[in-house]
Amino acid sequence: MYTAFALSGLVITLIITACSIYRIKKGTVSHIRILSSIGRFIDDHYIAAILLILSVYLVSRILKIESFPSGIHVDELSMAVDAKSLMLNGHDRSGLSYPPYFPNYGGGQNALYTYIQAFILNFIPASIFAFRIQAVFWGAMCLLAMYGIVYEITENHGFALTGPILVTTLPVYFMSERWGLESYLLLPFCTIVMYFIIKAVKTQKPAFWLLAGLLMGASLYTYAVSYIIWPLFLVLFVLYLLYIKELHVKQAVAFMIPLTVVSMPLILFQMVNFRILAPFRLWISDYVPLPIAREQELGLQFVLENFRFYGELFLGGEALTYNSLREFGTIYLFLLPFVVAGLIICIKKSFRSFKDKSLSVHVLFVYFWVASTICMHLVKAPNVNRVNALFLPFTVFIAVAFYELLSKSPLAISWLTVWLAASFLFFGYFYFFVQYSVYEPNELFSSSSAMKAIERSVKYYRKDTDTHIYVQFADEAVSPVQQVFYMAAENGDVYSDDTSTYGCVTSGLPEEININDNAVYIIGDQWPHITAYLISEGFLADQSLPGYSILFRLN
């Protein structure tokens, strides 16, 4: 059914697009009055349209955010625990003081999401929602930045709405903006950086160059693959500006100073990590090498092998179903021809720019695509997460193709809008109602029920501040101590793998259960005899969370 839906959309789109292009070239396009009127109305009320799109975006991302994706990813939990530890004590769970890169489980974890999360936890209580809402926020910033990018390309407010519509509806954005995997922060940050780079080269205002440098430096803390993408892009970018004689010292200084200052801690860390420098502390930050070296995950030996990934990149089918679903891929099938068409158009405009020695924004996205593609071919075992930066140029290519090929055909644009909306609704239905009947939750995800039970117990089932909560985790639960620390740790609590009690919550049961204790018990379904015993002693049971029961007394 899903394949038939996708193929029918592709075939109809190709037919309508081909006919529309032919009629545009022949000058025989018929303007349907009602469609033209709608287009003018949108142009005149584009701010209201942006707000409407943003509203759809927020609803689609926040709806059931604690349950979809199902469970908690091991790296989400790791990030959340480090953030909680930073907020409480100024160091991560391993004891490092404000490191520029976190050890995680030995192989490292990017820092920006964690530091922002530590800040957020000062204002909202720890929960699954608390560490996923940040992804929604940065997705919204990506949406607005994409509007700005498409407007700078088309100089048409109505048509610039293509950008935020694509960010809202494409599966790759939808699936990456609903949970707290820190490396997915690269895509929105690259989008924001590219917007300010465009503003900088078009206006030559130092303020835009400064912001571009500042944000590019910050983006290096989102994902390590940015260490490849941005240097490659900058080499091509600088050569281009030199060629068209648009590189100016004042603007270059305004860009490089914030970029250098912001990225310096990361540069120093990498020098320590590669044993060029000995470990040290600078001001409040510890610079310590990672326990596990990962340089072998990058190399020329992967270049040819990674050509196989293109099918999974667009059509889905990779093993990590939390990145993309085989039924819908990362970009809807009917839009893939526009990715190719947009790339060709941008390359043509780039050649024209070289010939005329004039500035073209299209060149920047060709360069970014080249840099991101080279990076994809150099990394071991690429997946959608590892190459998420590529979806910035892909999205821009689609918008460019729409504008250049079909902007004079209201009928074609209307069809694309309707089919995109239908695809989005179909995808949403599958994501929320069908997905987990087809796919088992990935093994990297642990059940979120225990954390939800802790939150619910603290809010509703504690009789007073002296009530203690015991959690008997299921055997398959990932890092029970980490879950308890994140949910319950208070000022003065320092994380340790050997500590099972934080705040009012303990991982595990007391040696002997005293039914007269002022306590709430959260019991995994593996221990039904314990649940049955507590119920027989007058405890009430909340068994609405899969895999766990909450046992409590009202008085």
N, C-alpha and C positions, 0 to 999 in steps of 0.2 A: 504493500500500500504506500509506504513512504517513498520507495523508489519510483513508483508510477507517478506520484504527486510531483516529485522533483523533476522527472524527465518531461512530464507534460508541461510544467512551467518553463523548462529550458526550451523546448520546441516552440511553444507559442511565443516566448520572448524573442527568440531568434527570427521568427517569421515577422512579427510586428516591427522589430528593430530594422530588419532588412528592408521592409516595405517603407518604413518611415524615412530611412536614409535615402532611398531611391526617390521618394516624392520630394524630399527637401532639395536634393540636387536638381531635380527637374522643375522645382518651383511650383509644384502642384499641391502643396500641403493645404488641406482645408482646415480652417480654424473653427472649431466648434465653440459657439459663443459661450455656453455655460462653463466649459473648461477654461477658456481664456479669462472669463470673469473670476473664476475661482483662483486662478494664478495671480491675477492683479490684486485680489483681496489679500492673498497670503503675502505678496510683496509689500503691501501697505501695512500689514499687521504682523510683521515677522517677529517682533518681540513677544507678542501673545503666542505665536506659534512655537517659539523656543520654549516658553514656559509650559505649554501643553506637552511638548515632546519630553521636557524634563520631568513633568509629572508622571508620564507613562514610564519613563526610565526608573524613577524612584519606586513606583509601585511594583514594577517587575523585578527590581533587585531586592527590595526589602521584604516582599511577600514570602513568608515561611523561610526566612534567611537562616534561622537556627536549625532547620531540618533539611534543607537542600543547599548544598550537597549533604547527604546523610552522614552523620558522624563527624568526627574531628580528625583532620589530617595531622600526622605526627609532627610536621613542620609548623603547622598552625599552633599546636599546643606548645611546642618548644619556644616559638616566638612569644607567645602570650606569657609563659612563665618567666622568660628573661625580662619582658617588659614590666611584669609585676615586681620582680626583684629589683630592677632599676628604680622603679618608683619608690619602693620601700627603703632600699639600702644603698643605691648608687652603684651597684655592681650586678653583673649577670649571675646566673645560677651557679656558674663555676668559680665565682669570686673575682672575676676581672672587673676592674673599675672602668666604666664607660669605654669599652673597646670600640675601635672603628669597624671591626668585623667580629661577629660572634662565633665561638667554636661550635655551637650546636652539639651534635653528637660526634664531633671530631673533624668532619669535613667542611665545616663553616656554614654560616648563614648571613645573608645580607642585612645591613644594619638599619636602614632608614625606616622601614615599617615598624621595627621594634621600638625605636626611639619615639616615634610619633605615638605608638600605642601606649608607651609609658606615660606620655603626657595626657592622653585621653583618659587613662585610668584614674587620674586625679579628679575627674568630673563625673564619671559614670561608673557604677559598680561592675565588678568583674562578672562576665557572662559570655556566652558564645556570641550573642549579638554585639557585645562591646568590642570583640576583636575582629568581627566581620564588617562592621559598619564603616570602618576606615576604607575598605576596598570600594564600597559604594560611593563614598565621598570622592575618592580619586577618579572613579569612573565618571562622575558628574563633571569634574574638572576636565577630563578628557573630552567629554561631550561638547563642552563650551569651547575648548581649544580647537576641536575639529571644525566647529562652526566658523571660528575665526580663520582657520586655514583655508577652507573652501571659499569663504568670502574673499580672501586676499587673492585667490586664484581666479574666481569668476567675476568678482566685483558686483555681485547680484545677491541682495539679501534673501530673496525668496529661494533662489537655487542653493544658497549656502546651507539651507536647512537639510540638504542631502547628507551633510556630515553628521550632525547629531542623530538623524533618523537611522543611519547605518550603525552608529555606535550603540543606539538603543536596541536595534533588532537583530544584528548579526550574532550567531551563536557563540563565536569566540569571545566577544565582549560580554555577553550575557553570562557565560559560564565562568569567566575569570573575575568578574566583579561582584560575585556573591560570597566569596570566602577569602580567608586571610593568608594565602600563599604569598610570601613577601616578594618573590621574584616577578610576580605579575604586575608589580608597581612600575616596571620598566616601560610598558606600553603607554600608560597615561603620561608619565614624565617625559618620554620622548616626544609625544604629541604636543605637550605644553612647550617644551624647548624649541621644537620646530616652528611653532607659532611665533615665538619671540624672535627667532632667527629671521623669519620672513619679515617681521616688522622692522627689525634692525637693518636688514639690507635694503629694504624699500625706503625707509625714512632716514637712515644713517644717524639716528638720534642715539647718543651715548647711553641714555637710560635703557633703551631696549637691548643694546649690546651687553650692558652690565647685567640685566636680568637674564639674558640668554646664557651668559657665562656662569652666573650663580646657580641657575637651575640645571645646567648641564653638569656642573660639579656635583650637585645634589643627586642627580640621576645615577651617578657612578655608584652610589650606595644602595641602589635598588636591585641590581643584578650584575654579577661579575662579567657576563658577556658584553656589558657596556664598555669594558676595558678594550674590547676589540672594535666594536661598532663605532664609537665616537672618534677614536684616533684615525681610523680609516676615512670616516666621513670628513673630518677636519682637514686631512691632507688634500682630498679632492676639492673641498670647499675653498680652501685658501688658494690652491692653484687656479681655480675658476675665477675667484675675485681678482687675482693678479692678472689673469688673462684679459678680463674685461675692464681692468683698471678701476675697480671699485673697492680696493683694500686701502684703508686709511689708517694712519698710525694712531690717531686719537681713539678711534673706534676699536682698533685691535687691542689697545691697552685696556680700554673699558671692559672688553670681553675677557682678556686673559688674566687680569688680576683676580677677579672673583673666582674664576675657574681654578686657578692655581691654589688660591687660599683654601677654598672649600675641599679640593681634592687632595691636599697635602697629607692629612692624616691617613688617607687610604694608601697613598704612595709610600709613606713611611712604613705602614703595616706590611705592604707587599715586600718591601726591602727586608724587613724582619722575617717574613714568611719564607723568603728565598735565601735566608741566611746571609744576606749581604750586611745586615746590621744585627747586633746582639739584641735580645729582648731588653726593653727599657720602659720607664714611665715618663710621660711628658705631660706636665700639669696634672690633670685628673684622669688621664687615659693610660691604660696598660697596653703595651704593644708586645704581643706574644705570638709565636708561630702556631699554626694549626697543628693539632696532633696527627692529622691524616693529610698527606700531600695529594693534590688532585691534578697536578700538571699533566699526568698521562691521559686526562680526559680531553686534551686539546692537541691537535696535530694534523699535519698534511696527509697522514695515512688514512684519514677519514673522508677525504675530499670526494673520491669516486664512490665510495660506499654510501655516502649520504644522498646521492641522487635518488635512491629508492624511496626517500622520505617524502618526495613531492606528492605522491598519492595521498598519504596520510595527512599531509599538511593542509590540503584542500578538501579532501573527501572524507576525512575521518578514518576510523578503523584502528587507531593506535591502541595499545593495551591500556593506557591510562584514560579510562572513560570519563574521569572528572575533567579532562582537558577538552575532549570533543567526543561526540556521539556519531557512530557510523551512519545512522539514519539521516543526519543533517550536515555533518562535517563542520568546518569552521566558518565557511561562507556558503550561503545557499547556492545550489548548483546553477540556477539561472543567472547568477551574478558573475560566475567565473569568466565568461567571455569578456565581460566589461573590465575585469582585472587586466587581462591581456591587452585589450584595446586601449585602455588607459595608459598602460606602460608604453605601448607603441607610440601613442600620441605624445606622451611626455618626452620620449627619446627624440622624436621628430622636432619638437619645440626646442629641445636642448641643442640639436645640431644647428637650428636656425639661430639660436642665441650665440653659439660659437662663431657662426659665420658673420653675424652682425655685430658681434662684441657688445651685446646688450644684455641686461639682466633679465633672467627668466626664473620664476619661482619653481617651474617644473623641473629644472635641473637639480634642485636641492633634493627632490624626492627620488629622482633617478639615482643620485649619489647615495642617499640613505638606503635605498633598496639594494644597491650594489654592496654597500658595507654590511648590511644585515644578512645578505645572501652568502657572502664570503664567510661570515661568522657561522652561519648555519652549517656550511660545509666543513668547518674546522672542528666542531664540537663532536664528541663521542655520543652516539645514540641520541640524536636530536628528537625532541618531542615538541608539541605545541607550546608548552610552557617555556622551554629553552629558547625558542625562536619567536617569542611573542612580539618582539619589536617589529617583525616583518609585517604585521597587520596594520601598522600605520601607513606605509606606502600603498599596500593593497587597497585600503579604504579610500585613500586619496585617488588612486587610479580609477576606481569605480566612479567616484564623483566627477572626475575629469572626463571620463568616457560619456557619462550621462550628459554632461554640459556640452561637450564638443559635438557629439553625434545627434543628440535628441532634444536639445533645448528649444528647438523650433517646432517640435511636434508634441502638442499638449496631449494627444491621444496616447502616444507611446509613454510619456511620463506618467500619465494616469494609470496605464496598465501596470507599469513597474511599481507604482505606489500601492496599488491594490494587491498585486501578487506578493509584494514584500510584506504587507500587513497580514495577508493570509498565511504566508510562510511563518511569520513570527508567532501567530496564534497557534498554528499547528505544532511548531516547535515547543511553545510554552506548554501546550497540553501534554505532549510527550514527556517533557522534562518533569512536570509536577505529578502526572497521573500514571504514566506508563513506564518511565525509565527503570525503576527498581523492580519491575516485574520481568524486565528483559536482562538487566545487568545486576549482578551482586555488587554491593559497595566494595570499593577497592580495599585491598588488604592494608594499605597505608592509613586507612581511616578506622578509628576506634569508635564504638558506640558513644553517642553524646548523652545517653540517658542518665548516667551517673552525675554528670555535671548539672544537667537540668534538675535532677532530684535534689542536689545540694542547694541550688538556687531556690527551688520551691520550698524546701524545708526551712531555710533561713527566713523566707518571706512569710510563710503561712503556718508552719507546724511547730516552730519553737514557742514554748509557753512563755519564756522570759530569756534574759541574757545569760542565764546560767545553764540553759538547756544545751546539752552536747549532742553532736551528730556523729554517728558511726556509719561508715560506708564499707560494706563487704562487696568489693568489686568482683566482676566476672573474671575468670582466669585469662580470657583473651584481651582484657582491657589494657590499653597502652599507658604506661607510666602513671599508675594510680596516684603516686605521691605528687607528681607534677599537677595532676588534675586538682587535688586537694589544695596544694599551695596556691594555684592560680585563683581558685574560687574563694578561699577562706583566709589566706595569710593576712596578718595585721602588722602594724608597726612593731618592730622588734623581732619579727620572724625572719630567720635567715634560711634559705633553701639548703637542704641536704638530702641526698638519696636515702640516707639512713633515718631520717625523721619522718614520722608518719602523722603527726598532729600539727596542724596549723590553725590558729584561731580556735573556733568552736567545733572543728571537724577533724576526725581521725580516720585514716585509711586502715580498715580492719576493725574487728570486733574486740571488746574486752575479753580477757581470759574466761570470765564467767559473766553471763548476762544477769544483772540484777533488775528484775522487773520494776522495782521501786525507784530506780535511778531516774533522774530528770533527763531523759534522752529520747532522741529520734533515731531510728535505725533504717538504713537504706540497704536492702538485701538483694543481691543478684538472684536471678531465677534458678541458678545452680543449687541453691540451698533452700528448697521449698520447706524442709522440716523446720528451719529456723523461722521462716515466715509463718508457718502454721502454728508453731509454739507461741509466738508473740500475739497472734490473733486470739489464741485460746486464753491468753492472759489479759484480754481486754483491750489490746491495741487495735486501733483502726488502720486500715490498709488503703493506701492510694496506689493502685496498680495500673494507672493509665499510661505509664512510660514503658516502652518495650524493654523487656529484659530485667526490670528492677521493680521492687515494691518499696514504698515508703511506709514505715510502721510508726505510728504516733499516738499520743493520747491527748484528749481535749482538756483534761484537768488532772 
